[in-house]
Amino acid sequence: MNSENDLKASQVVQHMMEHDLFSQWLGIKIIDIKEGYSKITMTIRKEMINGLGIIHGGVAFSMADSAFAFACNNRNVLSVALDTSINFLKPVHVDDVLIAEAKELHNGKSTGLYHITITNQHNHVVAVFKGTCYRTNKTLI
């Protein structure tokens, strides 16, 4: 990877974020983008809490899914989720600040494999997500 590729990756993700109303609603902010990698953050709001007083699992999944999408699409090759899974390890509460870091494990011609770790403000791992994407022959920008 080089800085030119990372700059292009950042431009692709910026384009994605401008059109991703759901990630905007979640309050996701980009921390770092590199080719095949993303790191994002968001703060948990009260409307993200389930009936048990902890974060709704769909919110954590959605955050990880956004990190996954930013990492697997940032080479400007339109990629879609083929298979995903998440493990919830610790509860998350209102005002917790989460960081999701997506790392590429495999970059193939037609598929990619990514591991996303979600940590809280105390650097505790609260969830882990694995995603496989399918690469199309289309570009994003």
C-alpha positions in Angstrom: 0.0 0.0 0.0 1.1 3.5 -0.5 -0.2 7.0 0.3 -1.7 7.4 -3.2 -3.8 4.2 -2.7 -4.7 5.3 0.8 -5.8 8.8 -0.5 -8.0 7.1 -3.1 -9.4 4.8 -0.4 -10.3 7.9 1.7 -12.0 9.5 -1.3 -14.1 6.4 -1.9 -15.2 6.2 1.7 -16.0 9.9 1.9 -18.2 9.4 -1.2 -19.9 6.5 0.5 -20.5 8.4 3.8 -22.1 11.3 1.9 -24.7 8.9 0.6 -25.0 6.6 3.6 -27.9 8.1 5.5 -28.0 5.2 8.0 -24.4 5.6 9.0 -25.0 9.3 9.3 -28.0 8.6 11.6 -25.9 6.3 13.7 -23.5 9.2 14.2 -20.5 7.3 12.7 -17.3 9.3 12.3 -14.3 8.2 10.3 -11.1 7.9 12.2 -8.8 6.3 9.7 -9.0 4.8 6.2 -6.3 2.8 4.4 -6.6 0.4 1.5 -8.5 -2.6 2.9 -8.8 -1.1 6.3 -11.2 1.2 8.2 -11.5 2.6 11.7 -14.7 4.4 12.8 -16.3 5.6 16.0 -19.7 6.5 17.4 -21.4 7.4 20.7 -24.3 5.4 22.0 -27.5 7.4 22.3 -30.6 6.6 24.4 -32.7 5.6 21.4 -30.2 2.8 20.6 -31.0 1.0 23.9 -33.2 -2.1 24.0 -35.7 -3.1 26.7 -32.9 -4.6 28.9 -31.1 -1.2 29.2 -28.2 -2.1 26.9 -27.4 -1.4 23.3 -29.7 -3.2 20.8 -27.6 -5.8 19.0 -28.6 -4.4 15.6 -26.8 -1.1 16.4 -23.5 -2.9 17.1 -24.0 -5.1 14.1 -24.7 -2.0 11.9 -21.6 -0.2 13.2 -19.5 -3.2 12.4 -21.2 -3.6 9.0 -20.4 0.0 8.1 -16.7 -0.5 9.0 -16.8 -3.7 6.9 -18.3 -1.8 4.0 -15.8 1.0 4.2 -12.8 -1.5 4.3 -14.0 -3.8 1.5 -15.1 -1.1 -0.9 -12.3 1.4 -0.6 -10.3 0.1 -3.6 -13.3 1.5 -5.6 -14.6 -1.9 -6.5 -18.2 -2.2 -5.5 -18.4 -5.0 -3.0 -21.5 -6.4 -1.2 -21.8 -8.6 1.9 -22.0 -12.3 1.1 -21.8 -13.6 4.7 -21.5 -11.9 8.1 -21.6 -12.9 11.7 -21.1 -11.2 15.1 -20.4 -12.2 18.6 -21.4 -9.9 21.4 -18.9 -10.1 24.3 -19.8 -7.3 26.7 -22.8 -5.0 27.3 -22.8 -1.5 25.9 -24.6 1.4 27.5 -25.8 5.0 26.8 -22.8 7.4 26.3 -20.4 4.6 25.6 -18.0 5.5 22.8 -17.3 2.7 20.5 -14.5 2.1 18.0 -14.8 -0.4 15.2 -11.6 -1.4 13.4 -11.9 -3.5 10.2 -8.9 -5.4 9.0 -8.6 -7.2 5.7 -7.6 -10.9 6.0 -8.0 -11.8 2.4 -8.3 -9.7 -0.8 -9.3 -11.9 -3.7 -10.5 -11.2 -7.1 -14.1 -12.1 -6.4 -14.3 -12.2 -2.5 -12.7 -10.6 0.5 -12.6 -11.5 4.1 -12.6 -9.0 7.0 -12.4 -9.1 10.8 -13.9 -6.2 12.7 -13.3 -5.6 16.4 -15.5 -3.2 18.3 -14.0 -1.8 21.5 -15.4 0.7 24.0 -13.8 3.8 25.6 -12.1 1.6 28.2 -10.5 -0.4 25.3 -12.6 -3.5 26.2 -13.6 -5.6 23.3 -17.4 -5.6 23.2 -18.0 -7.4 19.9 -16.3 -9.2 17.1 -17.6 -9.4 13.5 -16.5 -11.4 10.5 -17.6 -10.5 7.0 -17.1 -12.0 3.6 -17.8 -9.7 0.6 -18.4 -10.4 -3.0 -16.6 -8.1 -5.5 -18.6 -6.9 -8.5 -17.1 -5.5 -11.7 -18.5 -2.0 -10.9 -16.9 1.1 -9.4 -18.3 3.5 -6.8 -16.8 6.7 -8.0 
